[in-house]
Amino acid sequence: MRVVIQRVKSADVKVDGKVISSIGKGFLLLVGISKTDTEREIGEMAKKIPYLRVFEDENGKMNLSLKDVGGEILSVSQFTLYGDTSRGRRPGFERAAGRDTAIELWNKFNQILRESGITVKEGIFGEHMEVSLVNDGPVTIIMEEG
């Protein structure tokens, strides 16, 4: 599992020109599920993210977590995180999980995040989306399990 975490002031997802999800301060998560991922990896990642200390405290140090600042999450499934460009110029996506597995694990990931008390909004799995964000910092972290 790969997750690109972007600390944002705001983010939204549009489908067919209509905003379907939006958040204020928090994390935009671009979530990639691999063929080898299981609920164990999904659970471990989902339990770390709300407590990742990347928000500034009163001294300007990154000491506060998403939970500490009352932030939200916008979760967007993105199989292209498993694009392999080692051969040629066209990425191969053989390592990405198939549709059924990916949607099941992505939904489970989002549910575990919600169970931590975080507001989680989502893109639409498999749809062509326009994702907009106001990156805060910028702060971008890449996390990987499995």
C-alpha positions in Angstrom: 0.0 0.0 0.0 1.2 3.4 -0.9 -0.3 6.7 0.3 0.7 10.1 -0.7 -0.3 12.4 2.1 -0.6 16.1 1.4 -1.2 18.6 4.2 -3.9 20.9 2.8 -5.7 24.1 3.8 -8.6 22.8 1.5 -9.2 20.1 -1.1 -12.0 18.9 -3.3 -12.9 16.4 -5.9 -15.1 17.0 -8.9 -16.8 14.5 -11.2 -18.4 15.8 -14.4 -17.7 19.4 -13.2 -19.6 18.9 -9.9 -18.0 18.9 -6.5 -18.7 15.6 -4.9 -16.4 15.9 -1.8 -14.5 18.7 -0.1 -12.6 19.3 3.1 -11.0 22.2 4.9 -7.8 21.8 6.9 -6.4 18.3 6.8 -5.0 15.6 4.5 -5.6 14.8 0.9 -4.7 11.1 0.6 -3.9 9.6 -2.7 -4.2 5.8 -2.0 -2.7 3.0 -4.0 -3.5 -0.6 -3.2 -1.1 -3.4 -4.5 -1.9 -7.0 -5.4 -0.1 -8.2 -2.3 -1.9 -5.9 0.2 -4.1 -7.4 2.9 -6.3 -6.0 5.7 -3.2 -6.1 7.9 -1.3 -3.5 5.8 -4.5 -1.4 5.3 -5.1 -1.4 9.1 -1.6 -0.5 10.0 -1.5 2.5 7.6 -5.0 3.7 8.6 -4.0 3.6 12.3 -0.8 5.7 11.7 -2.2 8.5 9.6 -4.4 10.3 12.1 -1.4 10.6 14.5 1.2 11.7 12.0 2.7 14.8 13.5 3.0 17.2 10.6 1.0 20.2 11.8 2.8 23.1 13.4 2.5 23.9 17.1 2.6 27.3 18.7 6.4 27.3 18.1 6.2 26.5 14.4 7.4 22.9 15.0 5.7 20.0 13.3 4.5 18.4 16.5 0.7 18.2 16.1 -1.3 15.4 14.5 -4.5 15.5 12.4 -6.4 14.5 15.5 -4.8 17.4 17.5 -5.9 20.0 15.0 -9.3 18.6 14.3 -8.5 18.1 10.6 -10.4 16.1 7.9 -9.4 13.6 5.3 -10.2 13.5 1.6 -9.3 10.0 0.4 -8.9 9.4 -3.3 -8.1 5.9 -4.7 -5.2 6.1 -7.2 -3.9 2.9 -8.8 -1.4 4.9 -10.8 0.8 5.0 -7.7 1.8 1.5 -8.7 2.9 2.6 -12.2 6.1 0.9 -13.2 8.3 3.0 -15.5 11.4 0.8 -15.4 10.8 -0.4 -19.0 10.0 1.9 -21.8 7.9 5.1 -21.6 4.5 3.7 -20.9 3.9 2.8 -17.3 2.8 -0.8 -16.5 0.3 -1.3 -13.7 0.8 -5.0 -13.0 1.5 -4.5 -9.3 -1.8 -2.6 -8.7 -4.6 -4.6 -7.2 -7.5 -5.6 -9.3 -10.7 -3.5 -9.1 -12.7 -5.7 -6.7 -9.8 -6.2 -4.3 -8.8 -2.5 -4.5 -12.3 -1.1 -3.8 -12.8 -3.5 -0.9 -9.5 -2.6 0.8 -9.9 1.1 0.0 -13.3 1.1 1.7 -11.9 -0.8 4.7 -9.1 1.7 4.9 -11.5 4.6 5.0 -13.7 2.9 7.6 -10.7 2.4 9.9 -9.8 6.1 9.5 -13.4 7.0 10.5 -13.2 4.7 13.5 -10.4 6.9 14.8 -12.9 9.8 15.0 -11.7 11.6 11.8 -14.1 13.0 9.3 -13.3 11.2 6.0 -14.7 12.2 2.6 -14.0 10.3 -0.6 -13.6 10.5 -4.3 -15.5 8.0 -6.4 -13.6 4.8 -7.1 -12.8 4.3 -10.7 -14.2 7.6 -11.9 -12.3 10.3 -13.8 -11.9 13.0 -11.2 -10.6 16.5 -11.0 -8.7 16.9 -7.7 -8.0 20.4 -6.4 -6.0 21.4 -3.4 -4.4 24.2 -1.6 -1.2 22.6 -0.3 -0.2 23.8 3.2 3.6 24.2 3.5 3.9 22.4 1.1 4.0 19.3 3.2 3.9 16.0 1.3 4.7 12.6 2.8 4.8 9.2 1.1 4.0 6.2 3.3 4.3 2.6 2.3 3.4 -0.7 3.9 3.9 -4.2 2.5 
